Amino acid sequence: MEIKVKLFATFREGRFAVEQMEFPEGATVLDVAKKIKIEPKEVSIAMINGFSSELDSVLNEGDTLVLFPPVGGG
């Protein structure tokens, strides 16, 4: 299945901002993170099609997954 993956902030460094990716049916947010070499503990926010999701959330054909690292500042 094909999904769109969007990365933000430091996740873009050495990777990409937006990319279409292929995964087998039943793939999860965690599977995507592993494939693009992001440690699960580094994922602060994951959203599928604009809705908050968990690392074990299953993706479907055509989904858009957005990943954010922790953000600091002040």
PQR file of N, CA, C, O and H, with PARSE charges and radii, in Angstrom:
ATOM      1  N   MET A   1       0.849  -1.179   0.000 -0.4000 1.5000
ATOM      2  CA  MET A   1       0.000   0.000   0.000 -0.0000 2.0000
ATOM      3  C   MET A   1       0.889   1.234   0.000  0.5500 1.7000
ATOM      4  O   MET A   1       2.025   1.191   0.470 -0.5500 1.4000
ATOM      5  N   GLU A   2       0.371   2.320  -0.523 -0.4000 1.5000
ATOM      6  CA  GLU A   2       1.136   3.565  -0.585 -0.0000 2.0000
ATOM      7  C   GLU A   2       0.562   4.562   0.409  0.5500 1.7000
ATOM      8  O   GLU A   2      -0.651   4.756   0.493 -0.5500 1.4000
ATOM      9  H   GLU A   2      -0.552   2.355  -0.905  0.4000 1.0000
ATOM     10  N   ILE A   3       1.466   5.194   1.166 -0.4000 1.5000
ATOM     11  CA  ILE A   3       1.067   6.250   2.095 -0.0000 2.0000
ATOM     12  C   ILE A   3       1.978   7.450   1.885  0.5500 1.7000
ATOM     13  O   ILE A   3       3.081   7.325   1.353 -0.5500 1.4000
ATOM     14  H   ILE A   3       2.451   5.037   1.098  0.4000 1.0000
ATOM     15  N   LYS A   4       1.499   8.620   2.312 -0.4000 1.5000
ATOM     16  CA  LYS A   4       2.313   9.837   2.271 -0.0000 2.0000
ATOM     17  C   LYS A   4       2.846  10.072   3.677  0.5500 1.7000
ATOM     18  O   LYS A   4       2.089  10.050   4.648 -0.5500 1.4000
ATOM     19  H   LYS A   4       0.603   8.722   2.744  0.4000 1.0000
ATOM     20  N   VAL A   5       4.155  10.297   3.781 -0.4000 1.5000
ATOM     21  CA  VAL A   5       4.793  10.557   5.072 -0.0000 2.0000
ATOM     22  C   VAL A   5       5.321  11.985   5.061  0.5500 1.7000
ATOM     23  O   VAL A   5       6.058  12.379   4.157 -0.5500 1.4000
ATOM     24  H   VAL A   5       4.770  10.315   2.992  0.4000 1.0000
ATOM     25  N   LYS A   6       4.934  12.762   6.086 -0.4000 1.5000
ATOM     26  CA  LYS A   6       5.414  14.134   6.245 -0.0000 2.0000
ATOM     27  C   LYS A   6       6.206  14.217   7.543  0.5500 1.7000
ATOM     28  O   LYS A   6       5.741  13.790   8.599 -0.5500 1.4000
ATOM     29  H   LYS A   6       4.336  12.442   6.820  0.4000 1.0000
ATOM     30  N   LEU A   7       7.408  14.773   7.446 -0.4000 1.5000
ATOM     31  CA  LEU A   7       8.266  14.944   8.616 -0.0000 2.0000
ATOM     32  C   LEU A   7       8.425  16.421   8.923  0.5500 1.7000
ATOM     33  O   LEU A   7       8.434  17.257   8.019 -0.5500 1.4000
ATOM     34  H   LEU A   7       7.786  15.120   6.588  0.4000 1.0000
ATOM     35  N   PHE A   8       8.550  16.737  10.211 -0.4000 1.5000
ATOM     36  CA  PHE A   8       8.704  18.124  10.625 -0.0000 2.0000
ATOM     37  C   PHE A   8       9.917  18.296  11.520  0.5500 1.7000
ATOM     38  O   PHE A   8      10.411  17.345  12.126 -0.5500 1.4000
ATOM     39  H   PHE A   8       8.542  16.058  10.945  0.4000 1.0000
ATOM     40  N   ALA A   9      10.385  19.544  11.586 -0.4000 1.5000
ATOM     41  CA  ALA A   9      11.486  19.971  12.463 -0.0000 2.0000
ATOM     42  C   ALA A   9      12.721  19.101  12.231  0.5500 1.7000
ATOM     43  O   ALA A   9      13.107  18.866  11.086 -0.5500 1.4000
ATOM     44  H   ALA A   9       9.984  20.316  11.093  0.4000 1.0000
ATOM     45  N   THR A  10      13.333  18.631  13.295 -0.4000 1.5000
ATOM     46  CA  THR A  10      14.607  17.905  13.190 -0.0000 2.0000
ATOM     47  C   THR A  10      14.477  16.572  12.465  0.5500 1.7000
ATOM     48  O   THR A  10      15.485  16.031  12.011 -0.5500 1.4000
ATOM     49  H   THR A  10      13.020  18.823  14.225  0.4000 1.0000
ATOM     50  N   PHE A  11      13.281  16.028  12.343 -0.4000 1.5000
ATOM     51  CA  PHE A  11      13.114  14.775  11.604 -0.0000 2.0000
ATOM     52  C   PHE A  11      13.466  14.939  10.130  0.5500 1.7000
ATOM     53  O   PHE A  11      13.778  13.954   9.461 -0.5500 1.4000
ATOM     54  H   PHE A  11      12.462  16.468  12.713  0.4000 1.0000
ATOM     55  N   ARG A  12      13.423  16.151   9.619 -0.4000 1.5000
ATOM     56  CA  ARG A  12      13.747  16.397   8.208 -0.0000 2.0000
ATOM     57  C   ARG A  12      15.246  16.351   7.935  0.5500 1.7000
ATOM     58  O   ARG A  12      15.663  16.140   6.796 -0.5500 1.4000
ATOM     59  H   ARG A  12      13.169  16.952  10.162  0.4000 1.0000
ATOM     60  N   GLU A  13      16.045  16.543   8.955 -0.4000 1.5000
ATOM     61  CA  GLU A  13      17.496  16.614   8.769 -0.0000 2.0000
ATOM     62  C   GLU A  13      18.037  15.280   8.260  0.5500 1.7000
ATOM     63  O   GLU A  13      17.963  14.261   8.947 -0.5500 1.4000
ATOM     64  H   GLU A  13      15.706  16.714   9.880  0.4000 1.0000
ATOM     65  N   GLY A  14      18.581  15.306   7.047 -0.4000 1.5000
ATOM     66  CA  GLY A  14      19.140  14.112   6.437 -0.0000 2.0000
ATOM     67  C   GLY A  14      18.092  13.145   5.901  0.5500 1.7000
ATOM     68  O   GLY A  14      18.422  12.035   5.485 -0.5500 1.4000
ATOM     69  H   GLY A  14      18.641  16.134   6.489  0.4000 1.0000
ATOM     70  N   ARG A  15      16.833  13.563   5.910 -0.4000 1.5000
ATOM     71  CA  ARG A  15      15.762  12.696   5.427 -0.0000 2.0000
ATOM     72  C   ARG A  15      15.011  13.425   4.311  0.5500 1.7000
ATOM     73  O   ARG A  15      15.568  13.663   3.239 -0.5500 1.4000
ATOM     74  H   ARG A  15      16.564  14.465   6.248  0.4000 1.0000
ATOM     75  N   PHE A  16      13.779  13.770   4.557 -0.4000 1.5000
ATOM     76  CA  PHE A  16      12.918  14.415   3.562 -0.0000 2.0000
ATOM     77  C   PHE A  16      11.824  15.184   4.295  0.5500 1.7000
ATOM     78  O   PHE A  16      11.648  15.018   5.502 -0.5500 1.4000
ATOM     79  H   PHE A  16      13.326  13.577   5.427  0.4000 1.0000
ATOM     80  N   ALA A  17      11.094  16.021   3.572 -0.4000 1.5000
ATOM     81  CA  ALA A  17       9.952  16.736   4.153 -0.0000 2.0000
ATOM     82  C   ALA A  17       8.662  15.955   3.891  0.5500 1.7000
ATOM     83  O   ALA A  17       7.867  15.723   4.802 -0.5500 1.4000
ATOM     84  H   ALA A  17      11.237  16.155   2.591  0.4000 1.0000
ATOM     85  N   VAL A  18       8.468  15.554   2.630 -0.4000 1.5000
ATOM     86  CA  VAL A  18       7.273  14.798   2.239 -0.0000 2.0000
ATOM     87  C   VAL A  18       7.699  13.725   1.242  0.5500 1.7000
ATOM     88  O   VAL A  18       8.468  13.989   0.317 -0.5500 1.4000
ATOM     89  H   VAL A  18       9.113  15.742   1.889  0.4000 1.0000
ATOM     90  N   GLU A  19       7.188  12.511   1.445 -0.4000 1.5000
ATOM     91  CA  GLU A  19       7.533  11.427   0.521 -0.0000 2.0000
ATOM     92  C   GLU A  19       6.415  10.387   0.478  0.5500 1.7000
ATOM     93  O   GLU A  19       5.811  10.061   1.500 -0.5500 1.4000
ATOM     94  H   GLU A  19       6.564  12.297   2.196  0.4000 1.0000
ATOM     95  N   GLN A  20       6.152   9.874  -0.724 -0.4000 1.5000
ATOM     96  CA  GLN A  20       5.233   8.740  -0.892 -0.0000 2.0000
ATOM     97  C   GLN A  20       6.049   7.480  -0.629  0.5500 1.7000
ATOM     98  O   GLN A  20       7.147   7.329  -1.166 -0.5500 1.4000
ATOM     99  H   GLN A  20       6.642  10.138  -1.554  0.4000 1.0000
ATOM    100  N   MET A  21       5.523   6.574   0.192 -0.4000 1.5000
ATOM    101  CA  MET A  21       6.258   5.362   0.535 -0.0000 2.0000
ATOM    102  C   MET A  21       5.349   4.146   0.426  0.5500 1.7000
ATOM    103  O   MET A  21       4.136   4.239   0.616 -0.5500 1.4000
ATOM    104  H   MET A  21       4.631   6.696   0.628  0.4000 1.0000
ATOM    105  N   GLU A  22       5.957   2.998   0.114 -0.4000 1.5000
ATOM    106  CA  GLU A  22       5.239   1.726   0.012 -0.0000 2.0000
ATOM    107  C   GLU A  22       5.455   0.902   1.274  0.5500 1.7000
ATOM    108  O   GLU A  22       6.575   0.789   1.770 -0.5500 1.4000
ATOM    109  H   GLU A  22       6.942   2.922  -0.040  0.4000 1.0000
ATOM    110  N   PHE A  23       4.373   0.331   1.784 -0.4000 1.5000
ATOM    111  CA  PHE A  23       4.420  -0.547   2.955 -0.0000 2.0000
ATOM    112  C   PHE A  23       3.456  -1.698   2.736  0.5500 1.7000
ATOM    113  O   PHE A  23       2.494  -1.570   1.979 -0.5500 1.4000
ATOM    114  H   PHE A  23       3.463   0.423   1.380  0.4000 1.0000
ATOM    115  N   PRO A  24       3.707  -2.828   3.397 -0.5600 1.5000
ATOM    116  CA  PRO A  24       2.755  -3.940   3.296  0.2800 2.0000
ATOM    117  C   PRO A  24       1.473  -3.628   4.057  0.5500 1.7000
ATOM    118  O   PRO A  24       1.475  -2.808   4.975 -0.5500 1.4000
ATOM    119  N   GLU A  25       0.387  -4.279   3.677 -0.4000 1.5000
ATOM    120  CA  GLU A  25      -0.876  -4.130   4.401 -0.0000 2.0000
ATOM    121  C   GLU A  25      -0.646  -4.443   5.872  0.5500 1.7000
ATOM    122  O   GLU A  25       0.107  -5.360   6.203 -0.5500 1.4000
ATOM    123  H   GLU A  25       0.386  -4.945   2.931  0.4000 1.0000
ATOM    124  N   GLY A  26      -1.286  -3.688   6.755 -0.4000 1.5000
ATOM    125  CA  GLY A  26      -1.150  -3.916   8.190 -0.0000 2.0000
ATOM    126  C   GLY A  26       0.013  -3.187   8.831  0.5500 1.7000
ATOM    127  O   GLY A  26       0.245  -3.331  10.031 -0.5500 1.4000
ATOM    128  H   GLY A  26      -1.897  -2.944   6.487  0.4000 1.0000
ATOM    129  N   ALA A  27       0.758  -2.396   8.042 -0.4000 1.5000
ATOM    130  CA  ALA A  27       1.891  -1.645   8.593 -0.0000 2.0000
ATOM    131  C   ALA A  27       1.391  -0.617   9.603  0.5500 1.7000
ATOM    132  O   ALA A  27       0.285  -0.091   9.486 -0.5500 1.4000
ATOM    133  H   ALA A  27       0.569  -2.280   7.067  0.4000 1.0000
ATOM    134  N   THR A  28       2.232  -0.346  10.596 -0.4000 1.5000
ATOM    135  CA  THR A  28       1.883   0.595  11.661 -0.0000 2.0000
ATOM    136  C   THR A  28       2.762   1.843  11.594  0.5500 1.7000
ATOM    137  O   THR A  28       3.716   1.910  10.818 -0.5500 1.4000
ATOM    138  H   THR A  28       3.131  -0.773  10.691  0.4000 1.0000
ATOM    139  N   VAL A  29       2.423   2.819  12.413 -0.4000 1.5000
ATOM    140  CA  VAL A  29       3.242   4.025  12.542 -0.0000 2.0000
ATOM    141  C   VAL A  29       4.660   3.627  12.957  0.5500 1.7000
ATOM    142  O   VAL A  29       5.633   4.193  12.458 -0.5500 1.4000
ATOM    143  H   VAL A  29       1.648   2.765  13.043  0.4000 1.0000
ATOM    144  N   LEU A  30       4.781   2.673  13.853 -0.4000 1.5000
ATOM    145  CA  LEU A  30       6.091   2.199  14.301 -0.0000 2.0000
ATOM    146  C   LEU A  30       6.896   1.630  13.139  0.5500 1.7000
ATOM    147  O   LEU A  30       8.101   1.870  13.057 -0.5500 1.4000
ATOM    148  H   LEU A  30       3.991   2.213  14.259  0.4000 1.0000
ATOM    149  N   ASP A  31       6.265   0.886  12.243 -0.4000 1.5000
ATOM    150  CA  ASP A  31       6.956   0.337  11.075 -0.0000 2.0000
ATOM    151  C   ASP A  31       7.545   1.450  10.215  0.5500 1.7000
ATOM    152  O   ASP A  31       8.665   1.334   9.718 -0.5500 1.4000
ATOM    153  H   ASP A  31       5.286   0.691  12.310  0.4000 1.0000
ATOM    154  N   VAL A  32       6.789   2.522  10.045 -0.4000 1.5000
ATOM    155  CA  VAL A  32       7.273   3.662   9.254 -0.0000 2.0000
ATOM    156  C   VAL A  32       8.466   4.307   9.954  0.5500 1.7000
ATOM    157  O   VAL A  32       9.489   4.568   9.322 -0.5500 1.4000
ATOM    158  H   VAL A  32       5.879   2.616  10.449  0.4000 1.0000
ATOM    159  N   ALA A  33       8.340   4.563  11.246 -0.4000 1.5000
ATOM    160  CA  ALA A  33       9.433   5.180  12.004 -0.0000 2.0000
ATOM    161  C   ALA A  33      10.707   4.354  11.879  0.5500 1.7000
ATOM    162  O   ALA A  33      11.786   4.902  11.654 -0.5500 1.4000
ATOM    163  H   ALA A  33       7.509   4.350  11.760  0.4000 1.0000
ATOM    164  N   LYS A  34      10.586   3.045  12.021 -0.4000 1.5000
ATOM    165  CA  LYS A  34      11.763   2.169  11.917 -0.0000 2.0000
ATOM    166  C   LYS A  34      12.384   2.240  10.524  0.5500 1.7000
ATOM    167  O   LYS A  34      13.607   2.298  10.389 -0.5500 1.4000
ATOM    168  H   LYS A  34       9.709   2.600  12.204  0.4000 1.0000
ATOM    169  N   LYS A  35      11.545   2.237   9.490 -0.4000 1.5000
ATOM    170  CA  LYS A  35      12.058   2.252   8.117 -0.0000 2.0000
ATOM    171  C   LYS A  35      12.861   3.518   7.832  0.5500 1.7000
ATOM    172  O   LYS A  35      13.851   3.477   7.101 -0.5500 1.4000
ATOM    173  H   LYS A  35      10.552   2.190   9.599  0.4000 1.0000
ATOM    174  N   ILE A  36      12.437   4.639   8.407 -0.4000 1.5000
ATOM    175  CA  ILE A  36      13.156   5.891   8.150 -0.0000 2.0000
ATOM    176  C   ILE A  36      14.128   6.235   9.282  0.5500 1.7000
ATOM    177  O   ILE A  36      14.609   7.363   9.394 -0.5500 1.4000
ATOM    178  H   ILE A  36      11.633   4.673   9.001  0.4000 1.0000
ATOM    179  N   LYS A  37      14.401   5.227  10.117 -0.4000 1.5000
ATOM    180  CA  LYS A  37      15.419   5.322  11.166 -0.0000 2.0000
ATOM    181  C   LYS A  37      15.144   6.421  12.196  0.5500 1.7000
ATOM    182  O   LYS A  37      16.024   7.207  12.548 -0.5500 1.4000
ATOM    183  H   LYS A  37      14.010   4.311  10.026  0.4000 1.0000
ATOM    184  N   ILE A  38      13.900   6.449  12.664 -0.4000 1.5000
ATOM    185  CA  ILE A  38      13.513   7.325  13.770 -0.0000 2.0000
ATOM    186  C   ILE A  38      13.200   6.427  14.957  0.5500 1.7000
ATOM    187  O   ILE A  38      12.361   5.532  14.865 -0.5500 1.4000
ATOM    188  H   ILE A  38      13.185   5.811  12.378  0.4000 1.0000
ATOM    189  N   GLU A  39      13.877   6.671  16.070 -0.4000 1.5000
ATOM    190  CA  GLU A  39      13.633   5.893  17.282 -0.0000 2.0000
ATOM    191  C   GLU A  39      12.222   6.182  17.794  0.5500 1.7000
ATOM    192  O   GLU A  39      11.806   7.341  17.823 -0.5500 1.4000
ATOM    193  H   GLU A  39      14.559   7.399  16.145  0.4000 1.0000
ATOM    194  N   PRO A  40      11.481   5.151  18.199 -0.5600 1.5000
ATOM    195  CA  PRO A  40      10.112   5.364  18.691  0.2800 2.0000
ATOM    196  C   PRO A  40      10.016   6.404  19.803  0.5500 1.7000
ATOM    197  O   PRO A  40       9.059   7.178  19.840 -0.5500 1.4000
ATOM    198  N   LYS A  41      10.987   6.435  20.704 -0.4000 1.5000
ATOM    199  CA  LYS A  41      10.941   7.392  21.815 -0.0000 2.0000
ATOM    200  C   LYS A  41      11.112   8.835  21.347  0.5500 1.7000
ATOM    201  O   LYS A  41      10.815   9.767  22.094 -0.5500 1.4000
ATOM    202  H   LYS A  41      11.765   5.807  20.674  0.4000 1.0000
ATOM    203  N   GLU A  42      11.592   9.027  20.108 -0.4000 1.5000
ATOM    204  CA  GLU A  42      11.781  10.369  19.559 -0.0000 2.0000
ATOM    205  C   GLU A  42      10.490  10.948  18.970  0.5500 1.7000
ATOM    206  O   GLU A  42      10.414  12.150  18.714 -0.5500 1.4000
ATOM    207  H   GLU A  42      11.833   8.269  19.501  0.4000 1.0000
ATOM    208  N   VAL A  43       9.482  10.106  18.754 -0.4000 1.5000
ATOM    209  CA  VAL A  43       8.224  10.572  18.159 -0.0000 2.0000
ATOM    210  C   VAL A  43       7.348  11.168  19.256  0.5500 1.7000
ATOM    211  O   VAL A  43       6.861  10.459  20.137 -0.5500 1.4000
ATOM    212  H   VAL A  43       9.544   9.130  18.961  0.4000 1.0000
ATOM    213  N   SER A  44       7.158  12.486  19.187 -0.4000 1.5000
ATOM    214  CA  SER A  44       6.330  13.175  20.177 -0.0000 2.0000
ATOM    215  C   SER A  44       4.862  13.177  19.755  0.5500 1.7000
ATOM    216  O   SER A  44       3.968  12.940  20.567 -0.5500 1.4000
ATOM    217  H   SER A  44       7.553  13.063  18.472  0.4000 1.0000
ATOM    218  N   ILE A  45       4.632  13.447  18.468 -0.4000 1.5000
ATOM    219  CA  ILE A  45       3.269  13.486  17.930 -0.0000 2.0000
ATOM    220  C   ILE A  45       3.243  12.713  16.617  0.5500 1.7000
ATOM    221  O   ILE A  45       4.099  12.901  15.753 -0.5500 1.4000
ATOM    222  H   ILE A  45       5.358  13.639  17.808  0.4000 1.0000
ATOM    223  N   ALA A  46       2.252  11.844  16.483 -0.4000 1.5000
ATOM    224  CA  ALA A  46       1.992  11.138  15.228 -0.0000 2.0000
ATOM    225  C   ALA A  46       0.532  11.384  14.871  0.5500 1.7000
ATOM    226  O   ALA A  46      -0.358  11.244  15.710 -0.5500 1.4000
ATOM    227  H   ALA A  46       1.557  11.690  17.185  0.4000 1.0000
ATOM    228  N   MET A  47       0.301  11.749  13.624 -0.4000 1.5000
ATOM    229  CA  MET A  47      -1.072  12.000  13.170 -0.0000 2.0000
ATOM    230  C   MET A  47      -1.317  11.250  11.865  0.5500 1.7000
ATOM    231  O   MET A  47      -0.479  11.256  10.963 -0.5500 1.4000
ATOM    232  H   MET A  47       1.024  11.863  12.942  0.4000 1.0000
ATOM    233  N   ILE A  48      -2.472  10.606  11.781 -0.4000 1.5000
ATOM    234  CA  ILE A  48      -2.897   9.954  10.550 -0.0000 2.0000
ATOM    235  C   ILE A  48      -4.116  10.707  10.037  0.5500 1.7000
ATOM    236  O   ILE A  48      -5.147  10.782  10.706 -0.5500 1.4000
ATOM    237  H   ILE A  48      -3.153  10.601  12.514  0.4000 1.0000
ATOM    238  N   ASN A  49      -3.978  11.262   8.841 -0.4000 1.5000
ATOM    239  CA  ASN A  49      -5.075  12.020   8.213 -0.0000 2.0000
ATOM    240  C   ASN A  49      -5.614  13.111   9.131  0.5500 1.7000
ATOM    241  O   ASN A  49      -6.818  13.367   9.167 -0.5500 1.4000
ATOM    242  H   ASN A  49      -3.140  11.201   8.298  0.4000 1.0000
ATOM    243  N   GLY A  50      -4.705  13.756   9.879 -0.4000 1.5000
ATOM    244  CA  GLY A  50      -5.085  14.882  10.725 -0.0000 2.0000
ATOM    245  C   GLY A  50      -5.574  14.522  12.114  0.5500 1.7000
ATOM    246  O   GLY A  50      -5.940  15.404  12.890 -0.5500 1.4000
ATOM    247  H   GLY A  50      -3.728  13.549   9.850  0.4000 1.0000
ATOM    248  N   PHE A  51      -5.586  13.233  12.438 -0.4000 1.5000
ATOM    249  CA  PHE A  51      -6.042  12.793  13.757 -0.0000 2.0000
ATOM    250  C   PHE A  51      -4.896  12.170  14.540  0.5500 1.7000
ATOM    251  O   PHE A  51      -4.083  11.432  13.981 -0.5500 1.4000
ATOM    252  H   PHE A  51      -5.289  12.516  11.807  0.4000 1.0000
ATOM    253  N   SER A  52      -4.833  12.468  15.832 -0.4000 1.5000
ATOM    254  CA  SER A  52      -3.796  11.925  16.701 -0.0000 2.0000
ATOM    255  C   SER A  52      -3.808  10.401  16.644  0.5500 1.7000
ATOM    256  O   SER A  52      -4.868   9.775  16.614 -0.5500 1.4000
ATOM    257  H   SER A  52      -5.493  13.067  16.285  0.4000 1.0000
ATOM    258  N   SER A  53      -2.609   9.814  16.629 -0.4000 1.5000
ATOM    259  CA  SER A  53      -2.511   8.358  16.570 -0.0000 2.0000
ATOM    260  C   SER A  53      -1.390   7.880  17.479  0.5500 1.7000
ATOM    261  O   SER A  53      -0.609   8.676  17.999 -0.5500 1.4000
ATOM    262  H   SER A  53      -1.748  10.322  16.653  0.4000 1.0000
ATOM    263  N   GLU A  54      -1.326   6.582  17.660 -0.4000 1.5000
ATOM    264  CA  GLU A  54      -0.303   5.947  18.488 -0.0000 2.0000
ATOM    265  C   GLU A  54       0.663   5.190  17.588  0.5500 1.7000
ATOM    266  O   GLU A  54       0.392   4.993  16.403 -0.5500 1.4000
ATOM    267  H   GLU A  54      -1.960   5.935  17.237  0.4000 1.0000
ATOM    268  N   LEU A  55       1.786   4.767  18.149 -0.4000 1.5000
ATOM    269  CA  LEU A  55       2.776   4.031  17.371 -0.0000 2.0000
ATOM    270  C   LEU A  55       2.236   2.706  16.845  0.5500 1.7000
ATOM    271  O   LEU A  55       2.705   2.213  15.819 -0.5500 1.4000
ATOM    272  H   LEU A  55       2.006   4.927  19.111  0.4000 1.0000
ATOM    273  N   ASP A  56       1.262   2.127  17.529 -0.4000 1.5000
ATOM    274  CA  ASP A  56       0.713   0.845  17.080 -0.0000 2.0000
ATOM    275  C   ASP A  56      -0.513   1.004  16.172  0.5500 1.7000
ATOM    276  O   ASP A  56      -1.162   0.017  15.826 -0.5500 1.4000
ATOM    277  H   ASP A  56       0.881   2.527  18.362  0.4000 1.0000
ATOM    278  N   SER A  57      -0.829   2.243  15.788 -0.4000 1.5000
ATOM    279  CA  SER A  57      -1.961   2.482  14.881 -0.0000 2.0000
ATOM    280  C   SER A  57      -1.653   1.904  13.500  0.5500 1.7000
ATOM    281  O   SER A  57      -0.558   2.092  12.970 -0.5500 1.4000
ATOM    282  H   SER A  57      -0.302   3.045  16.070  0.4000 1.0000
ATOM    283  N   VAL A  58      -2.621   1.205  12.928 -0.4000 1.5000
ATOM    284  CA  VAL A  58      -2.462   0.585  11.613 -0.0000 2.0000
ATOM    285  C   VAL A  58      -2.792   1.598  10.522  0.5500 1.7000
ATOM    286  O   VAL A  58      -3.778   2.330  10.609 -0.5500 1.4000
ATOM    287  H   VAL A  58      -3.511   1.052  13.358  0.4000 1.0000
ATOM    288  N   LEU A  59      -1.949   1.622   9.498 -0.4000 1.5000
ATOM    289  CA  LEU A  59      -2.129   2.526   8.367 -0.0000 2.0000
ATOM    290  C   LEU A  59      -2.918   1.841   7.258  0.5500 1.7000
ATOM    291  O   LEU A  59      -2.933   0.614   7.153 -0.5500 1.4000
ATOM    292  H   LEU A  59      -1.149   1.027   9.428  0.4000 1.0000
ATOM    293  N   ASN A  60      -3.573   2.656   6.433 -0.4000 1.5000
ATOM    294  CA  ASN A  60      -4.347   2.158   5.297 -0.0000 2.0000
ATOM    295  C   ASN A  60      -3.889   2.840   4.015  0.5500 1.7000
ATOM    296  O   ASN A  60      -3.282   3.910   4.050 -0.5500 1.4000
ATOM    297  H   ASN A  60      -3.561   3.652   6.518  0.4000 1.0000
ATOM    298  N   GLU A  61      -4.183   2.215   2.899 -0.4000 1.5000
ATOM    299  CA  GLU A  61      -3.861   2.761   1.586 -0.0000 2.0000
ATOM    300  C   GLU A  61      -4.311   4.217   1.498  0.5500 1.7000
ATOM    301  O   GLU A  61      -5.453   4.545   1.822 -0.5500 1.4000
ATOM    302  H   GLU A  61      -4.677   1.345   2.871  0.4000 1.0000
ATOM    303  N   GLY A  62      -3.390   5.094   1.050 -0.4000 1.5000
ATOM    304  CA  GLY A  62      -3.721   6.495   0.838 -0.0000 2.0000
ATOM    305  C   GLY A  62      -3.652   7.385   2.063  0.5500 1.7000
ATOM    306  O   GLY A  62      -3.896   8.588   1.965 -0.5500 1.4000
ATOM    307  H   GLY A  62      -2.463   4.827   0.787  0.4000 1.0000
ATOM    308  N   ASP A  63      -3.322   6.812   3.226 -0.4000 1.5000
ATOM    309  CA  ASP A  63      -3.212   7.626   4.444 -0.0000 2.0000
ATOM    310  C   ASP A  63      -2.067   8.624   4.338  0.5500 1.7000
ATOM    311  O   ASP A  63      -1.111   8.420   3.590 -0.5500 1.4000
ATOM    312  H   ASP A  63      -3.124   5.835   3.305  0.4000 1.0000
ATOM    313  N   THR A  64      -2.182   9.703   5.099 -0.4000 1.5000
ATOM    314  CA  THR A  64      -1.096  10.658   5.278 -0.0000 2.0000
ATOM    315  C   THR A  64      -0.671  10.582   6.735  0.5500 1.7000
ATOM    316  O   THR A  64      -1.469  10.822   7.641 -0.5500 1.4000
ATOM    317  H   THR A  64      -2.959   9.869   5.706  0.4000 1.0000
ATOM    318  N   LEU A  65       0.595  10.245   6.951 -0.4000 1.5000
ATOM    319  CA  LEU A  65       1.165  10.150   8.292 -0.0000 2.0000
ATOM    320  C   LEU A  65       2.088  11.335   8.515  0.5500 1.7000
ATOM    321  O   LEU A  65       2.965  11.611   7.696 -0.5500 1.4000
ATOM    322  H   LEU A  65       1.243  10.050   6.216  0.4000 1.0000
ATOM    323  N   VAL A  66       1.889  12.036   9.627 -0.4000 1.5000
ATOM    324  CA  VAL A  66       2.726  13.180   9.991 -0.0000 2.0000
ATOM    325  C   VAL A  66       3.432  12.852  11.297  0.5500 1.7000
ATOM    326  O   VAL A  66       2.801  12.416  12.259 -0.5500 1.4000
ATOM    327  H   VAL A  66       1.177  11.811  10.292  0.4000 1.0000
ATOM    328  N   LEU A  67       4.752  13.064  11.328 -0.4000 1.5000
ATOM    329  CA  LEU A  67       5.543  12.793  12.528 -0.0000 2.0000
ATOM    330  C   LEU A  67       6.254  14.054  12.996  0.5500 1.7000
ATOM    331  O   LEU A  67       6.873  14.765  12.204 -0.5500 1.4000
ATOM    332  H   LEU A  67       5.265  13.418  10.547  0.4000 1.0000
ATOM    333  N   PHE A  68       6.157  14.324  14.304 -0.4000 1.5000
ATOM    334  CA  PHE A  68       6.805  15.475  14.929 -0.0000 2.0000
ATOM    335  C   PHE A  68       7.717  14.993  16.054  0.5500 1.7000
ATOM    336  O   PHE A  68       7.341  14.106  16.821 -0.5500 1.4000
ATOM    337  H   PHE A  68       5.654  13.747  14.948  0.4000 1.0000
ATOM    338  N   PRO A  69       8.910  15.571  16.157 -0.5600 1.5000
ATOM    339  CA  PRO A  69       9.754  15.303  17.321  0.2800 2.0000
ATOM    340  C   PRO A  69       9.325  16.214  18.469  0.5500 1.7000
ATOM    341  O   PRO A  69       8.509  17.115  18.272 -0.5500 1.4000
ATOM    342  N   PRO A  70       9.868  15.987  19.670 -0.5600 1.5000
ATOM    343  CA  PRO A  70       9.605  16.946  20.752  0.2800 2.0000
ATOM    344  C   PRO A  70      10.121  18.324  20.328  0.5500 1.7000
ATOM    345  O   PRO A  70      11.166  18.428  19.687 -0.5500 1.4000
ATOM    346  N   VAL A  71       9.396  19.362  20.683 -0.4000 1.5000
ATOM    347  CA  VAL A  71       9.792  20.722  20.317 -0.0000 2.0000
ATOM    348  C   VAL A  71      10.051  21.507  21.590  0.5500 1.7000
ATOM    349  O   VAL A  71       9.240  21.501  22.517 -0.5500 1.4000
ATOM    350  H   VAL A  71       8.547  19.278  21.204  0.4000 1.0000
ATOM    351  N   GLY A  72      11.183  22.179  21.621 -0.4000 1.5000
ATOM    352  CA  GLY A  72      11.516  22.994  22.790 -0.0000 2.0000
ATOM    353  C   GLY A  72      11.626  24.453  22.399  0.5500 1.7000
ATOM    354  O   GLY A  72      11.604  24.799  21.217 -0.5500 1.4000
ATOM    355  H   GLY A  72      11.842  22.184  20.869  0.4000 1.0000
ATOM    356  N   GLY A  73      11.738  25.268  23.364 -0.4000 1.5000
ATOM    357  CA  GLY A  73      11.887  26.690  23.099 -0.0000 2.0000
ATOM    358  C   GLY A  73      11.393  27.487  24.283  0.5500 1.7000
ATOM    359  O   GLY A  73      11.023  26.943  25.323 -0.5500 1.4000
ATOM    360  H   GLY A  73      11.756  24.987  24.323  0.4000 1.0000
ATOM    361  N   GLY A  74      11.398  28.762  24.098 -0.4000 1.5000
ATOM    362  CA  GLY A  74      10.901  29.534  25.219 -0.0000 2.0000
ATOM    363  C   GLY A  74      11.224  30.959  25.142  0.5500 1.7000
ATOM    364  O   GLY A  74      10.858  31.725  26.034 -0.5500 1.4000
ATOM    365  H   GLY A  74      11.699  29.205  23.253  0.4000 1.0000
TER
END
